[in-house]
Amino acid sequence: MTQKQKTMLLRIIAGAALLLAAVLVPYAGPWRFLLFLPAYFTAGWDVLWRAARNIAHGQVFDENFLMALATVGAFCTGFFGQGEYPEAVFVMLFYQVGELFQGVAVGRSRQSISSLMELCPDYANAERPEGLVRTDPEDVAVGEVIVIKPGEKVPLDGLVIEGNSTLDVAALTGEPMPLSVAEGERVHSGCVNLTGLLRVRVETAFAQSTVSKILDLVENASSKKARAENFITRFAKYYTPGVVLSALALAVLPPLFVGGWAVWLSRALTFLVVSCPCALVISVPLSFFGGIGGASRQGVLIKGGNYMEALAQADTVVFDKTGTLTQGVFRVAKTCPVGISKEQLLELAAMAEHYSDHPISRSLKEAWGGQVAPDRLSGAQELPGCGVRVKIDGKAVWAGNHKLMAQLGVADQIGQTGDQPGTVVHVAVEKTYVGYILIADQLKPDALEAVSHLNSQGIRTVMLTGDAKAPGEAAARALGIGEVYTQLLPADKVEKVEELMRGAKAKLVFVGDGINDAPVLSRADVGIAMGGLGSDAAIEAADIVLMDDKPSKIATAIRISRKTLGIVRQNIVFALGVKALVLVLSALGLAGMWLAVFADVGVMILAVLNATRTYFTSASAGPLIAESGKAPPSPV
């Protein structure tokens, strides 16, 4: 509880004590109202001040004006013998209790965002000519070298040039497992260095760093309102003056015909207390704020309530393949030798690709893991569109695709390889075929469970990929995705998404890696990007960013969004329903000030308490898939 909230609590207690003392005083004379004034001003002086200040600035019809008018009017009815002094003080006390509940609820919802704010680095250790200088991260230029000691926050994005360590990335991604980094790998601001000393060359200025972009994204999420929030804003604009005029008519028109000015004035004041829209004005934005804040704790960054609302209505999820459902890293998936051992085949292929830096070549060299003696290789030659030719220990070796084998005249020696889900590298020695190696991407460990969860909810799943037909369809089959479209360029993906959107009954979500999928991320109703610990394109193009690249977080985000929107609808129906009923009863004289208090502040407290469930729901919405339940990655 903040100091301001503690002060408010003391005022409420003091006001309640003064009210009790005034009620117990055995005096019923004309000056009795003076006994209740200390309690009233103790509890509500700030409401009266805000009402007066807003009126002076032309902002008349708000909850402060309604509360001030109703309670001051309740005091005035005492002069007509209605005796509403205790009720007037109690209304103000109960209103302040509601404000206190609201403050505590908002503070709790902010906790998740505050934990992100605390990750903002305080300093950077920059290597300067005069030595190691502790300076503001904003004063470190791109290209400078910084030193990150164990226990310190990573202040800027950069490349490790010396050292190895483990990083705590939980606050950015929600992933509890530390991330190992070594020389040549990138680190991102906002992480915490746990073990070794790192020397890092800065690659990004602080203003464009990962942590700066994330903080700006979350802080400004509230500026993008959902339709429910915009409805409340428009509703309050017309509702408040409407009920004030209705209360005025209730106080003036009936007495002209039936008399009883004091009775009708009391009913009008009760009508005003009931009509205060604070339950909706407070609880609806608080629900979205709690949902966005709680989702950020899970590594799901939602840029606004409008995107959360759209995500809750999604009935179609369209996936990119590489880097989204797969790891985007090629690995040797299969080795099929002919006349030699698997180890020999892998060695020949890796040595043949020794001088190439192509991802396929790197995967072969990593799988082999051996060292090449320079005197063993000679005459290396790249054959564009086919492969490579090289002499290994004096023997001619070819490594490449089926086209290369056909040129050598050994295609008839190749057995049935079928439609392999990946890239096939054939190897021949002295024009004798010796086998092939299958290079494939790997499915992410939680991709299958993520798609299964969406399918079980009745959400249509589709895959769009630029890959060839065989690996694309193999991945779709492995994951249980019903529709797959392959060999698509970025423009083709946009066209296909537009076609799917025309056939969708609700909202369409596209999930991509945020780099080459930027056009289609922008075109979909909701674009979700795999942030990759700070991909610039992902953060800029998408509406929602998954900071740990886990597809399972899509289902988590949908569950949080649906729960949040359900709570918003509950609050709207509950608040409007209770108020409509009590407004009618108060106009008929069947509802006194005590019931009016419940219809106003009581409904507000219940709505705020209901809204805080978005925080608890989000905070408990951990990963859907237990570590022990992960299936091993499949080649695709």
C-alpha positions as CSV (number, residue, x, y, z in Angstrom):
1,M,0.0,0.0,0.0
2,T,1.4,3.4,-1.0
3,Q,1.7,6.4,1.4
4,K,-1.2,8.1,-0.4
5,Q,-3.4,5.0,0.2
6,K,-2.4,4.8,3.8
7,T,-3.3,8.5,4.3
8,M,-6.7,7.8,2.7
9,L,-7.3,4.8,5.0
10,L,-6.5,7.0,8.0
11,R,-9.0,9.6,6.8
12,I,-11.7,7.0,6.3
13,I,-11.1,5.7,9.9
14,A,-11.1,9.2,11.3
15,G,-14.3,10.1,9.3
16,A,-16.0,7.0,10.5
17,A,-15.1,7.8,14.2
18,L,-16.3,11.3,13.9
19,L,-19.6,10.1,12.3
20,L,-20.1,7.6,15.1
21,A,-19.5,10.3,17.7
22,A,-22.0,12.7,16.0
23,V,-24.7,10.0,15.8
24,L,-24.3,9.3,19.6
25,V,-24.6,12.9,20.6
26,P,-28.2,13.3,22.0
27,Y,-29.1,16.5,20.2
28,A,-31.8,16.9,17.7
29,G,-32.0,20.7,17.3
30,P,-31.7,22.9,14.2
31,W,-27.9,23.0,14.5
32,R,-27.5,19.3,14.5
33,F,-25.9,19.3,11.0
34,L,-22.8,21.0,12.6
35,L,-22.1,17.8,14.4
36,F,-21.7,15.9,11.1
37,L,-19.7,18.5,9.2
38,P,-16.3,17.5,10.7
39,A,-16.9,13.9,9.6
40,Y,-18.1,15.0,6.2
41,F,-15.2,17.2,5.4
42,T,-12.7,14.8,6.8
43,A,-14.0,12.1,4.5
44,G,-14.8,14.1,1.4
45,W,-12.9,17.4,1.2
46,D,-10.8,16.2,-1.8
47,V,-14.0,15.2,-3.7
48,L,-15.5,18.7,-3.1
49,W,-12.2,20.3,-4.2
50,R,-11.9,18.2,-7.4
51,A,-15.6,19.0,-8.2
52,A,-15.0,22.7,-7.8
53,R,-11.8,22.7,-9.7
54,N,-13.3,20.7,-12.6
55,I,-16.3,23.0,-12.8
56,A,-13.9,26.0,-13.0
57,H,-12.2,24.2,-16.0
58,G,-15.5,23.5,-17.7
59,Q,-15.5,19.7,-16.8
60,V,-18.8,19.7,-15.0
61,F,-20.4,16.2,-15.4
62,D,-18.1,13.7,-13.7
63,E,-18.4,11.5,-10.7
64,N,-16.9,14.2,-8.4
65,F,-19.7,16.5,-9.4
66,L,-22.4,13.9,-8.8
67,M,-21.0,12.9,-5.4
68,A,-20.7,16.5,-4.3
69,L,-24.1,17.5,-5.5
70,A,-25.8,14.4,-3.9
71,T,-24.2,14.7,-0.5
72,V,-24.5,18.5,-0.2
73,G,-28.1,18.1,-1.3
74,A,-28.6,15.4,1.4
75,F,-27.4,17.8,4.0
76,C,-29.9,20.4,2.7
77,T,-32.8,18.0,3.0
78,G,-32.1,18.0,6.8
79,F,-33.5,21.5,6.9
80,F,-36.8,20.1,5.5
81,G,-37.0,17.5,8.3
82,Q,-35.8,14.6,6.3
83,G,-32.7,14.0,8.5
84,E,-30.2,12.8,5.9
85,Y,-27.0,14.0,7.7
86,P,-25.6,10.5,8.6
87,E,-26.5,9.2,5.2
88,A,-24.6,12.1,3.5
89,V,-21.4,11.4,5.5
90,F,-21.8,7.6,5.0
91,V,-22.1,8.0,1.2
92,M,-18.9,10.0,1.1
93,L,-17.1,7.5,3.4
94,F,-18.2,4.6,1.3
95,Y,-17.2,6.4,-1.9
96,Q,-13.7,6.8,-0.5
97,V,-13.6,3.1,0.5
98,G,-14.3,2.4,-3.2
99,E,-11.6,4.7,-4.3
100,L,-9.2,3.0,-1.9
101,F,-10.1,-0.4,-3.4
102,Q,-9.6,1.0,-6.9
103,G,-6.1,2.3,-6.0
104,V,-5.0,-1.0,-4.5
105,A,-6.4,-2.9,-7.5
106,V,-4.6,-0.7,-10.0
107,G,-1.4,-0.9,-7.9
108,R,-1.6,-4.7,-8.0
109,S,-2.2,-4.7,-11.8
110,R,0.8,-2.4,-12.2
111,Q,3.2,-4.8,-10.3
112,S,4.0,-6.8,-13.4
113,I,4.8,-3.7,-15.4
114,S,6.8,-2.3,-12.5
115,S,8.9,-5.4,-12.5
116,L,9.8,-4.6,-16.1
117,M,10.5,-1.0,-15.2
118,E,13.0,-2.2,-12.6
119,L,15.0,-4.0,-15.3
120,C,15.8,-0.6,-16.9
121,P,19.6,-0.5,-16.4
122,D,21.0,2.2,-14.1
123,Y,24.5,2.4,-15.6
124,A,27.0,0.8,-18.0
125,N,30.7,0.1,-17.5
126,A,32.3,1.6,-20.6
127,E,35.9,1.0,-21.6
128,R,37.5,4.4,-22.2
129,P,41.1,5.5,-22.6
130,E,41.1,6.5,-18.9
131,G,39.9,3.0,-17.9
132,L,36.6,1.5,-16.9
133,V,34.1,4.3,-16.5
134,R,30.6,3.9,-15.0
135,T,28.3,6.0,-17.1
136,D,24.6,6.4,-18.1
137,P,23.7,3.9,-20.8
138,E,22.4,6.7,-22.9
139,D,25.9,8.1,-23.1
140,V,27.4,5.0,-24.6
141,A,27.9,5.1,-28.3
142,V,27.4,2.3,-30.8
143,G,30.8,0.5,-31.3
144,E,32.0,1.1,-27.7
145,V,33.0,-1.8,-25.5
146,I,31.2,-2.3,-22.2
147,V,32.0,-4.7,-19.3
148,I,29.1,-6.6,-17.6
149,K,30.1,-8.1,-14.3
150,P,28.2,-11.0,-12.6
151,G,25.0,-9.7,-10.9
152,E,24.7,-6.6,-13.2
153,K,22.0,-5.8,-15.7
154,V,22.8,-5.9,-19.3
155,P,22.5,-2.2,-20.2
156,L,22.7,-2.3,-24.0
157,D,22.2,-4.7,-26.9
158,G,25.5,-6.0,-28.2
159,L,27.9,-8.8,-29.3
160,V,30.0,-10.7,-26.8
161,I,33.6,-10.3,-27.8
162,E,35.1,-12.0,-24.7
163,G,33.8,-14.3,-22.0
164,N,30.9,-16.6,-21.4
165,S,28.1,-16.6,-18.9
166,T,24.5,-17.3,-18.2
167,L,21.7,-14.7,-18.3
168,D,18.5,-14.4,-16.4
169,V,15.9,-13.6,-19.1
170,A,12.8,-14.3,-17.1
171,A,11.5,-10.7,-16.9
172,L,11.7,-10.3,-20.7
173,T,10.5,-13.7,-21.8
174,G,8.9,-15.4,-18.9
175,E,11.3,-18.2,-19.4
176,P,12.7,-19.4,-16.0
177,M,15.7,-21.3,-17.5
178,P,18.9,-19.2,-17.7
179,L,20.3,-18.5,-21.2
180,S,23.9,-19.5,-21.9
181,V,26.0,-17.0,-24.0
182,A,29.5,-17.1,-25.3
183,E,31.9,-15.2,-27.5
184,G,30.3,-14.3,-30.8
185,E,26.7,-14.4,-29.5
186,R,24.4,-11.4,-28.9
187,V,23.0,-10.2,-25.6
188,H,20.0,-8.0,-25.1
189,S,19.4,-5.2,-22.6
190,G,17.1,-6.0,-19.7
191,C,18.7,-9.4,-18.9
192,V,20.8,-10.0,-15.8
193,N,24.3,-11.4,-15.9
194,L,24.4,-14.4,-13.5
195,T,27.9,-15.9,-13.6
196,G,30.9,-14.8,-15.8
197,L,32.4,-11.5,-16.8
198,L,31.4,-10.4,-20.3
199,R,33.0,-7.8,-22.7
200,V,30.4,-6.7,-25.2
201,R,30.6,-4.4,-28.2
202,V,27.5,-2.2,-28.3
203,E,25.4,-2.6,-31.5
204,T,22.4,-0.5,-30.7
205,A,21.9,2.9,-29.0
206,F,20.0,2.9,-25.7
207,A,16.9,4.6,-27.2
208,Q,16.5,1.7,-29.7
209,S,17.5,-1.1,-27.3
210,T,15.4,-4.0,-26.5
211,V,14.4,-2.9,-23.0
212,S,13.6,0.6,-24.1
213,K,11.3,-0.6,-26.8
214,I,9.5,-3.1,-24.5
215,L,9.0,-0.5,-21.8
216,D,7.6,2.0,-24.3
217,L,5.3,-0.6,-25.7
218,V,3.9,-1.7,-22.4
219,E,3.6,1.9,-21.0
220,N,1.7,3.1,-24.0
221,A,-0.6,0.1,-24.3
222,S,-3.4,1.9,-22.5
223,S,-3.5,4.6,-25.3
224,K,-5.0,2.0,-27.7
225,K,-8.5,1.5,-26.3
226,A,-10.7,-1.5,-27.0
227,R,-14.3,-1.0,-28.2
228,A,-15.6,-1.7,-24.7
229,E,-13.4,1.2,-23.3
230,N,-14.5,3.5,-26.1
231,F,-18.1,2.6,-25.4
232,I,-17.7,3.6,-21.8
233,T,-16.1,6.9,-22.8
234,R,-18.9,7.8,-25.1
235,F,-21.5,6.4,-22.7
236,A,-20.3,8.6,-19.8
237,K,-20.2,11.7,-22.1
238,Y,-24.0,11.5,-22.6
239,Y,-25.1,9.5,-19.6
240,T,-23.9,11.9,-16.9
241,P,-25.6,15.1,-18.1
242,G,-28.7,13.0,-18.9
243,V,-29.1,11.7,-15.3
244,V,-28.4,15.2,-13.9
245,L,-31.3,16.6,-16.0
246,S,-33.5,13.6,-15.1
247,A,-32.8,14.2,-11.4
248,L,-33.6,17.9,-11.8
249,A,-36.9,17.0,-13.5
250,L,-37.6,14.6,-10.7
251,A,-37.1,17.3,-8.1
252,V,-39.1,20.0,-9.8
253,L,-41.9,18.5,-11.9
254,P,-43.8,16.2,-9.6
255,P,-44.1,18.7,-6.7
256,L,-45.8,21.1,-9.1
257,F,-48.7,18.7,-9.2
258,V,-48.7,16.7,-6.0
259,G,-46.6,18.9,-3.7
260,G,-44.0,17.5,-1.2
261,W,-40.9,19.4,-2.3
262,A,-38.7,17.9,0.4
263,V,-39.8,14.3,-0.5
264,W,-39.1,14.7,-4.2
265,L,-35.8,16.5,-3.6
266,S,-34.7,13.6,-1.5
267,R,-35.7,11.2,-4.2
268,A,-33.8,13.2,-6.8
269,L,-30.6,13.2,-4.6
270,T,-30.9,9.5,-4.2
271,F,-31.3,9.2,-7.9
272,L,-28.0,11.1,-8.4
273,V,-26.1,8.9,-6.0
274,V,-27.3,5.8,-7.8
275,S,-26.5,7.2,-11.3
276,C,-22.8,7.7,-10.7
277,P,-21.1,5.7,-13.5
278,C,-17.8,5.2,-11.6
279,A,-18.2,1.4,-11.6
280,L,-18.0,1.3,-15.3
281,V,-15.5,4.1,-15.7
282,I,-13.1,2.4,-13.3
283,S,-13.6,-1.3,-13.8
284,V,-13.5,-1.6,-17.6
285,P,-10.1,0.1,-18.2
286,L,-8.8,-1.7,-15.0
287,S,-9.8,-5.1,-16.5
288,F,-7.8,-4.5,-19.7
289,F,-4.9,-3.0,-17.8
290,G,-4.8,-6.0,-15.5
291,G,-4.9,-8.4,-18.5
292,I,-2.1,-6.5,-20.4
293,G,0.0,-6.3,-17.3
294,G,-0.4,-10.0,-16.4
295,A,0.3,-11.1,-20.0
296,S,3.5,-9.1,-20.0
297,R,4.7,-11.2,-17.0
298,Q,4.3,-14.2,-19.2
299,G,6.5,-12.7,-22.0
300,V,3.4,-11.8,-24.1
301,L,3.5,-8.1,-24.9
302,I,0.1,-6.8,-26.1
303,K,0.1,-3.3,-27.5
304,G,-3.4,-2.2,-26.5
305,G,-6.8,-3.3,-25.3
306,N,-8.1,-3.2,-28.8
307,Y,-5.7,-6.0,-29.8
308,M,-6.6,-8.0,-26.7
309,E,-10.3,-7.7,-27.6
310,A,-9.7,-8.8,-31.2
311,L,-7.6,-11.7,-30.0
312,A,-10.4,-12.9,-27.8
313,Q,-12.6,-13.1,-30.8
314,A,-10.2,-15.0,-33.0
315,D,-11.5,-18.1,-34.9
316,T,-8.6,-18.6,-37.3
317,V,-4.8,-18.7,-36.6
318,V,-2.5,-18.6,-39.5
319,F,1.2,-19.7,-39.0
320,D,4.4,-19.0,-40.9
321,K,6.6,-22.0,-40.7
322,T,10.3,-21.3,-40.5
323,G,11.3,-19.5,-37.2
324,T,7.7,-19.7,-36.0
325,L,6.8,-23.3,-35.7
326,T,10.3,-24.5,-36.4
327,Q,13.6,-23.5,-34.8
328,G,14.9,-21.9,-38.0
329,V,18.2,-23.8,-37.6
330,F,19.2,-26.6,-40.0
331,R,20.4,-29.9,-38.6
332,V,21.4,-33.2,-40.0
333,A,18.3,-35.3,-39.7
334,K,19.2,-38.5,-41.6
335,T,22.4,-40.1,-43.1
336,C,22.0,-42.8,-45.8
337,P,25.4,-44.2,-47.0
338,V,25.9,-46.5,-50.0
339,G,29.0,-48.7,-49.7
340,I,30.6,-46.6,-46.9
341,S,29.9,-45.9,-43.2
342,K,27.7,-43.1,-42.0
343,E,30.8,-41.4,-40.4
344,Q,32.7,-41.5,-43.7
345,L,29.7,-40.1,-45.6
346,L,29.3,-37.2,-43.2
347,E,33.1,-36.5,-43.2
348,L,33.2,-36.4,-47.0
349,A,30.2,-34.0,-47.2
350,A,31.5,-31.7,-44.4
351,M,35.0,-31.5,-46.0
352,A,33.5,-30.8,-49.4
353,E,31.5,-27.9,-47.9
354,H,34.5,-26.6,-45.9
355,Y,34.9,-23.3,-47.7
356,S,31.2,-22.5,-47.9
357,D,29.3,-20.4,-45.3
358,H,25.8,-21.5,-46.5
359,P,23.5,-22.6,-43.6
360,I,23.4,-26.1,-45.1
361,S,27.2,-26.2,-45.1
362,R,27.4,-25.0,-41.6
363,S,25.0,-27.7,-40.4
364,L,27.2,-30.4,-42.1
365,K,30.3,-29.1,-40.5
366,E,28.7,-28.9,-37.1
367,A,27.4,-32.5,-37.3
368,W,30.8,-33.8,-38.3
369,G,32.7,-31.7,-35.7
370,G,36.1,-32.6,-37.1
371,Q,39.0,-30.5,-38.1
372,V,40.2,-30.3,-41.8
373,A,43.9,-30.5,-42.5
374,P,44.6,-28.0,-45.3
375,D,46.8,-30.4,-47.2
376,R,43.9,-32.8,-47.6
377,L,41.8,-30.4,-49.7
378,S,42.5,-28.9,-53.2
379,G,40.8,-27.6,-56.2
380,A,37.6,-26.5,-54.4
381,Q,35.0,-25.3,-56.9
382,E,31.5,-24.0,-56.4
383,L,28.9,-25.2,-59.0
384,P,26.1,-22.6,-59.0
385,G,22.7,-24.1,-58.5
386,C,24.1,-27.6,-58.2
387,G,26.7,-27.9,-55.3
388,V,30.4,-28.1,-55.0
389,R,33.4,-30.1,-56.3
390,V,36.6,-30.6,-54.4
391,K,39.6,-33.0,-54.3
392,I,40.0,-34.8,-50.9
393,D,43.2,-36.8,-50.5
394,G,43.5,-36.6,-54.3
395,K,40.1,-38.0,-55.1
396,A,37.4,-36.0,-56.8
397,V,34.3,-35.5,-54.6
398,W,31.0,-33.9,-55.6
399,A,28.3,-32.8,-53.1
400,G,25.1,-31.3,-54.2
401,N,21.6,-31.8,-55.4
402,H,20.0,-34.4,-57.8
403,K,20.7,-32.1,-60.8
404,L,24.5,-32.4,-60.0
405,M,24.3,-36.2,-59.8
406,A,22.5,-36.3,-63.2
407,Q,25.3,-34.2,-64.7
408,L,27.8,-36.7,-63.4
409,G,25.8,-39.6,-64.8
410,V,25.2,-41.3,-61.5
411,A,21.5,-40.4,-61.0
412,D,20.6,-44.0,-61.9
413,Q,22.7,-45.1,-58.9
414,I,20.4,-43.2,-56.5
415,G,17.7,-45.2,-54.8
416,Q,14.3,-44.1,-53.8
417,T,14.7,-40.9,-51.7
418,G,11.0,-39.9,-52.0
419,D,9.7,-36.5,-51.0
420,Q,12.0,-35.9,-48.1
421,P,11.0,-33.2,-45.6
422,G,14.1,-31.1,-46.0
423,T,17.1,-30.6,-48.2
424,V,18.9,-33.6,-49.6
425,V,22.7,-33.4,-50.2
426,H,24.0,-36.2,-52.5
427,V,27.7,-37.2,-52.4
428,A,29.7,-38.9,-55.1
429,V,33.4,-40.0,-55.1
430,E,35.2,-40.4,-58.5
431,K,31.8,-40.5,-60.1
432,T,30.6,-43.3,-57.8
433,Y,27.5,-42.5,-55.8
434,V,28.1,-43.0,-52.0
435,G,24.9,-41.8,-50.4
436,Y,22.9,-38.8,-49.3
437,I,22.4,-36.7,-46.2
438,L,19.1,-35.1,-45.2
439,I,19.3,-31.6,-43.8
440,A,16.1,-30.4,-42.1
441,D,14.7,-27.8,-39.8
442,Q,13.5,-28.9,-36.4
443,L,10.0,-28.3,-34.9
444,K,10.0,-26.3,-31.8
445,P,9.5,-28.5,-28.7
446,D,6.0,-27.0,-27.9
447,A,4.7,-26.5,-31.4
448,L,2.7,-29.7,-31.5
449,E,1.0,-29.1,-28.2
450,A,0.3,-25.4,-29.1
451,V,-1.5,-26.3,-32.3
452,S,-3.3,-29.2,-30.6
453,H,-4.6,-26.8,-28.0
454,L,-5.9,-24.4,-30.6
455,N,-7.6,-27.2,-32.5
456,S,-9.3,-28.4,-29.4
457,Q,-10.8,-25.0,-28.9
458,G,-12.3,-25.1,-32.4
459,I,-9.9,-22.6,-33.8
460,R,-9.0,-23.1,-37.4
461,T,-5.3,-23.5,-38.0
462,V,-3.5,-22.7,-41.3
463,M,0.1,-22.7,-42.4
464,L,1.6,-20.4,-45.0
465,T,5.2,-20.9,-46.0
466,G,7.7,-20.1,-48.7
467,D,9.2,-23.5,-48.3
468,A,8.9,-26.3,-50.9
469,K,5.8,-28.5,-50.9
470,A,7.4,-31.5,-49.3
471,P,8.8,-30.0,-46.1
472,G,5.8,-27.7,-45.8
473,E,3.3,-30.5,-45.9
474,A,5.4,-32.7,-43.7
475,A,5.5,-30.0,-41.0
476,A,1.7,-29.5,-41.3
477,R,1.1,-33.3,-40.9
478,A,3.4,-33.5,-37.9
479,L,1.6,-30.7,-36.2
480,G,-2.0,-31.5,-37.1
481,I,-2.5,-28.3,-39.2
482,G,-5.4,-28.9,-41.6
483,E,-4.5,-26.4,-44.3
484,V,-1.1,-25.7,-45.7
485,Y,0.0,-23.4,-48.6
486,T,3.6,-23.7,-49.8
487,Q,6.1,-21.8,-52.0
488,L,4.5,-18.4,-51.2
489,L,6.3,-15.1,-51.6
490,P,5.6,-12.3,-49.0
491,A,3.0,-10.8,-51.5
492,D,1.4,-14.2,-51.9
493,K,1.0,-14.5,-48.2
494,V,-0.8,-11.2,-48.0
495,E,-3.1,-12.2,-50.8
496,K,-3.8,-15.6,-49.1
497,V,-4.5,-14.0,-45.7
498,E,-6.9,-11.5,-47.3
499,E,-8.7,-14.5,-48.9
500,L,-8.8,-16.3,-45.5
501,M,-10.1,-13.2,-43.8
502,R,-13.0,-13.0,-46.3
503,G,-14.0,-16.6,-45.3
504,A,-13.4,-16.1,-41.5
505,K,-16.5,-15.6,-39.3
506,A,-14.6,-13.6,-36.7
507,K,-11.0,-12.4,-36.4
508,L,-7.9,-13.8,-38.1
509,V,-4.6,-14.0,-36.3
510,F,-1.3,-14.3,-38.2
511,V,1.8,-15.6,-36.4
512,G,5.2,-14.9,-38.0
513,D,8.8,-14.3,-37.3
514,G,8.4,-10.5,-37.7
515,I,11.2,-10.1,-40.2
516,N,10.1,-11.1,-43.7
517,D,6.5,-11.4,-42.6
518,A,6.0,-7.7,-41.8
519,P,3.5,-7.0,-44.6
520,V,1.2,-9.9,-43.6
521,L,1.6,-9.1,-39.9
522,S,0.2,-5.6,-40.6
523,R,-2.6,-6.9,-42.8
524,A,-4.1,-9.5,-40.4
525,D,-6.7,-8.5,-37.8
526,V,-4.1,-9.4,-35.2
527,G,-0.4,-9.8,-35.9
528,I,1.6,-11.9,-33.5
529,A,5.4,-11.9,-33.9
530,M,8.1,-14.2,-32.5
531,G,10.2,-11.5,-30.8
532,G,13.4,-13.5,-30.7
533,L,14.5,-11.5,-27.6
534,G,14.2,-8.2,-29.4
535,S,13.7,-8.4,-33.1
536,D,13.2,-4.8,-34.3
537,A,10.9,-5.9,-37.1
538,A,8.8,-7.9,-34.8
539,I,8.2,-5.2,-32.2
540,E,7.5,-2.6,-35.0
541,A,5.2,-4.6,-37.2
542,A,3.2,-6.8,-34.8
543,D,0.3,-6.1,-32.5
544,I,1.4,-8.7,-30.0
545,V,5.0,-9.9,-29.4
546,L,6.0,-13.3,-27.9
547,M,9.4,-12.5,-26.4
548,D,10.4,-16.1,-25.9
549,D,9.5,-17.4,-29.4
550,K,7.2,-20.2,-27.9
551,P,4.1,-21.0,-30.0
552,S,2.4,-22.3,-26.8
553,K,2.2,-18.6,-25.6
554,I,-0.4,-18.0,-28.4
555,A,-2.9,-20.2,-26.6
556,T,-1.9,-18.5,-23.3
557,A,-2.6,-15.1,-24.9
558,I,-5.9,-16.1,-26.3
559,R,-7.0,-17.6,-22.9
560,I,-6.0,-14.4,-21.0
561,S,-7.8,-12.2,-23.6
562,R,-11.0,-14.2,-23.5
563,K,-11.0,-14.2,-19.7
564,T,-10.4,-10.5,-19.7
565,L,-13.2,-9.7,-22.2
566,G,-15.5,-12.0,-20.2
567,I,-14.9,-10.0,-17.0
568,V,-15.4,-6.7,-18.9
569,R,-18.8,-7.9,-20.1
570,Q,-19.8,-9.2,-16.7
571,N,-19.0,-5.7,-15.2
572,I,-20.9,-3.9,-17.9
573,V,-24.1,-6.1,-17.5
574,F,-23.9,-6.1,-13.7
575,A,-23.3,-2.4,-13.2
576,L,-26.0,-1.3,-15.8
577,G,-28.5,-3.9,-14.6
578,V,-28.3,-2.9,-10.9
579,K,-28.2,0.8,-11.6
580,A,-31.3,0.6,-13.9
581,L,-33.2,-1.3,-11.3
582,V,-32.3,1.0,-8.4
583,L,-32.8,4.1,-10.5
584,V,-36.4,3.1,-11.1
585,L,-36.9,2.3,-7.5
586,S,-35.5,5.6,-6.3
587,A,-37.7,7.5,-8.7
588,L,-40.7,5.7,-7.2
589,G,-39.6,6.4,-3.7
590,L,-38.9,2.7,-3.0
591,A,-35.1,3.1,-2.6
592,G,-33.6,5.2,0.1
593,M,-30.1,6.6,0.4
594,W,-28.7,3.3,1.9
595,L,-29.7,1.3,-1.2
596,A,-28.4,4.1,-3.3
597,V,-25.0,3.8,-1.6
598,F,-24.9,0.1,-2.6
599,A,-26.0,0.8,-6.1
600,D,-23.2,3.3,-6.5
601,V,-20.2,2.5,-4.4
602,G,-21.1,-1.1,-3.6
603,V,-21.4,-1.9,-7.3
604,M,-18.2,-0.1,-7.9
605,I,-16.3,-2.2,-5.3
606,L,-17.7,-5.4,-6.6
607,A,-16.9,-4.5,-10.2
608,V,-13.3,-3.5,-9.3
609,L,-12.9,-6.8,-7.3
610,N,-14.1,-8.7,-10.3
611,A,-11.7,-6.7,-12.6
612,T,-8.7,-7.7,-10.4
613,R,-9.4,-11.3,-11.5
614,T,-7.7,-10.4,-14.8
615,Y,-4.5,-9.9,-12.9
616,F,-4.7,-13.2,-11.0
617,T,-5.9,-15.1,-14.0
618,S,-3.0,-13.8,-16.1
619,A,-0.4,-14.3,-13.3
620,S,-1.4,-18.0,-13.0
621,A,-1.5,-18.6,-16.7
622,G,1.8,-20.3,-17.0
623,P,3.0,-22.3,-20.0
624,L,0.4,-24.8,-21.2
625,I,2.9,-27.6,-21.7
626,A,4.9,-29.1,-18.8
627,E,8.5,-29.7,-19.5
628,S,8.1,-33.4,-18.9
629,G,5.4,-33.5,-21.6
630,K,7.5,-32.2,-24.4
631,A,7.9,-34.3,-27.5
632,P,11.3,-34.4,-29.0
633,P,11.8,-32.0,-32.0
634,S,10.8,-33.5,-35.3
635,P,12.7,-32.8,-38.6
636,V,10.6,-30.9,-41.1
